[in-house]
C-alpha cells in the first residue's frame, strides 16, 4: 500500500486513566520545569570559578600518576628487564612535573574567567 504524503508527527494516545490527550506536543516540558533547570544551572558554580590551590593540583596529579603507573605496568609487564621500581620512579617524576603544571594551568583558567566575568559586568550583559 502506498504511503500517504504526510505522516502524523505524534501519536494519539491515551494514558493509564483512559483519558485521551490532545495531539501535538504532549511531552513538552512545562514552563516551571524550564525554570527549575535554569535555576539549577545558575546554582552550580562554573568551572574555573574556584581559586587554584596546590592541594587540588597535588590530588589531581597523584590520581594521574597512579593511572599512569597502572597503564605502564599493564603495557610493560611481559617485557623482560622491566621492574616495578623503575615504573614507580618514572611515575614519581611525572607527578613532580604534573603538580606545578596543573597549578599554573588552573591559575591561568581562573584569571581568564575572572577577566571574562568583569567584562560582562561592565558591559551589563550578565548571563
Buried (B, 14 or more C-beta within 10 A) or exposed (E): EEEEEEEEEEEEEEEEEEEEEEEEEEEEEEEEEEEEEEEEEEEEEEEBEEEBEEEBBBEBBBEBBEEBBEEBBEEBEEEEEBEEEEBBEBBEEBBEEBBEEBBEEBBEBBEEBEEEBEEEEEEEEEE
